Structure formats: structure tokens, C-alpha cells
Amino acid sequence: MNGRTPTDRKQRIRALDERREQLEKDQSRRRIHLRRRLAAASLLFLLMIVLIGQSYFTKVGYVSEQERNQNEAQVELNEVKEEQAELREQVERLQDDEYIANLARNELLFSKDGEIIFYFSPEE
């Protein structure tokens, strides 16, 4: 027999079994730690995605609001330009004496020499 007794052999087998159990426990602990680290990393990644998404949608909302404000301002600018053109035209007409006389006759009921004005009140 190689100088080993059955007791030595049993002790050696028991030591190997204990070592194997210890290795299995260590491997199990490593798996648990790995799963925990993976879960923490996943949670951190998910949190970052949520924050980035929130920031993105906030910016998109701000940009769309600014575009809407710009469109409203553009419409208002066009209206003001039209009004300005009308006022310029009116200023040009006010330079014409005949237009002023016609305006005075229609608005203020002035008459030319020899004209008679008849005023009819609106029916109520």
C-alpha cells in the first residue's frame, strides 16, 4: 500500500471534501456579490437613463414653447406691418386737400357752398 493507512486516506478525503465545500461556498458568495454589483450597476444605469430622458423632454418642451412664441410674435409682427402700411397710406391721403375736404363732408357733415345736407337718423 504506499504506506498510507485507511485513516490517512479518510482524513485526506475529508480534507478534500471540506476544501470542495469551502470552494463552493466561496463561489456562491462571489455569485451573490456579482449579482448585487450587477443589480446596483443596472439601477444606476436606469437612474441615469431616467434623468437624461427627463432632461431631454424638458428641453424639447422648452424648444416647442419657444417656437410657438416665435410663431405668435411673427403673426403679430405681420399684423403690425399691415397696420403700419395702412397708416402710411392714410398719412399720404391726408396730404391731399381734396381727400381732407371729402372726409370733413362725410364725417363732420360739412357742406360745399350751395349744398344742402339732409341727415336721416337711423331707425330704432
TORVOPA-80169 format. One record per residue (C-alpha): residue number from 0; residue in one letter; x, y, z. Coordinates in steps of 0.5 Angstrom, whole numbers, m for minus. Each point is the difference from the previous one (the first is absolute). Layout:
BEGIN
[node NUM "A" [X Y Z]];
...
# end
This chain:
BEGIN
[node 0 "M" [0 0 0]];
[node 1 "N" [4 6 m1]];
[node 2 "G" [1 1 8]];
[node 3 "R" [m7 3 1]];
[node 4 "T" [m5 m2 4]];
[node 5 "P" [m7 0 m1]];
[node 6 "T" [m1 5 6]];
[node 7 "D" [5 5 m4]];
[node 8 "R" [m4 m2 m6]];
[node 9 "K" [m7 2 3]];
[node 10 "Q" [4 6 3]];
[node 11 "R" [2 2 m7]];
[node 12 "I" [m7 m1 m3]];
[node 13 "R" [m3 4 6]];
[node 14 "A" [5 6 m1]];
[node 15 "L" [m1 0 m8]];
[node 16 "D" [m8 0 2]];
[node 17 "E" [1 6 4]];
[node 18 "R" [4 3 m5]];
[node 19 "R" [m5 m1 m5]];
[node 20 "E" [m6 2 4]];
[node 21 "Q" [4 7 2]];
[node 22 "L" [2 1 m7]];
[node 23 "E" [m8 m1 m2]];
[node 24 "K" [m2 5 6]];
[node 25 "D" [6 5 m3]];
[node 26 "Q" [m3 m1 m7]];
[node 27 "S" [m7 1 3]];
[node 28 "R" [2 6 3]];
[node 29 "R" [3 3 m6]];
[node 30 "R" [m6 m1 m4]];
[node 31 "I" [m4 3 5]];
[node 32 "H" [5 6 0]];
[node 33 "L" [0 0 m7]];
[node 34 "R" [m8 0 m1]];
[node 35 "R" [0 6 5]];
[node 36 "R" [5 4 m3]];
[node 37 "L" [m4 m1 m7]];
[node 38 "A" [m6 2 3]];
[node 39 "A" [3 6 3]];
[node 40 "A" [3 2 m7]];
[node 41 "S" [m7 m1 m3]];
[node 42 "L" [m3 4 5]];
[node 43 "L" [5 6 m1]];
[node 44 "F" [m1 m1 m8]];
[node 45 "L" [m7 0 1]];
[node 46 "L" [0 6 4]];
[node 47 "M" [5 4 m5]];
[node 48 "I" [m5 m2 m6]];
[node 49 "V" [m6 3 4]];
[node 50 "L" [4 6 2]];
[node 51 "I" [2 1 m7]];
[node 52 "G" [m7 m1 m3]];
[node 53 "Q" [m3 5 5]];
[node 54 "S" [5 5 m2]];
[node 55 "Y" [m1 m2 m8]];
[node 56 "F" [m7 1 1]];
[node 57 "T" [0 6 4]];
[node 58 "K" [5 3 m6]];
[node 59 "V" [m5 m2 m5]];
[node 60 "G" [m6 3 3]];
[node 61 "Y" [4 7 1]];
[node 62 "V" [2 0 m7]];
[node 63 "S" [m7 m1 m2]];
[node 64 "E" [m3 5 4]];
[node 65 "Q" [6 5 m3]];
[node 66 "E" [m2 m2 m7]];
[node 67 "R" [m8 1 2]];
[node 68 "N" [2 7 3]];
[node 69 "Q" [4 2 m6]];
[node 70 "N" [m5 m2 m5]];
[node 71 "E" [m5 4 4]];
[node 72 "A" [5 6 0]];
[node 73 "Q" [1 m1 m8]];
[node 74 "V" [m8 1 0]];
[node 75 "E" [0 6 4]];
[node 76 "L" [5 3 m4]];
[node 77 "N" [m3 m1 m7]];
[node 78 "E" [m7 3 3]];
[node 79 "V" [4 6 3]];
[node 80 "K" [4 1 m7]];
[node 81 "E" [m7 m1 m4]];
[node 82 "E" [m3 6 5]];
[node 83 "Q" [7 4 m1]];
[node 84 "A" [m1 m1 m7]];
[node 85 "E" [m8 3 0]];
[node 86 "L" [2 5 5]];
[node 87 "R" [6 3 m5]];
[node 88 "E" [m6 m1 m6]];
[node 89 "Q" [m4 5 5]];
[node 90 "V" [5 5 1]];
[node 91 "E" [1 0 m7]];
[node 92 "R" [m7 1 m2]];
[node 93 "L" [0 6 6]];
[node 94 "Q" [5 4 m4]];
[node 95 "D" [m6 0 m6]];
[node 96 "D" [m4 6 1]];
[node 97 "E" [m6 m3 m4]];
[node 98 "Y" [0 m6 5]];
[node 99 "I" [0 4 6]];
[node 100 "A" [m6 4 m3]];
[node 101 "N" [m4 m6 m1]];
[node 102 "L" [2 m3 7]];
[node 103 "A" [m3 6 3]];
[node 104 "R" [m6 0 m4]];
[node 105 "N" [m1 m7 1]];
[node 106 "E" [2 m1 8]];
[node 107 "L" [m2 7 2]];
[node 108 "L" [m6 2 m4]];
[node 109 "F" [4 6 m3]];
[node 110 "S" [m3 2 m7]];
[node 111 "K" [2 4 m6]];
[node 112 "D" [m2 7 m2]];
[node 113 "G" [m7 m1 m2]];
[node 114 "E" [m1 m7 2]];
[node 115 "I" [m6 m2 5]];
[node 116 "I" [1 m6 4]];
[node 117 "F" [m5 m5 2]];
[node 118 "Y" [1 m4 7]];
[node 119 "F" [m4 m6 1]];
[node 120 "S" [0 m3 7]];
[node 121 "P" [1 m8 0]];
[node 122 "E" [m7 m3 1]];
[node 123 "E" [0 m3 7]];
# end
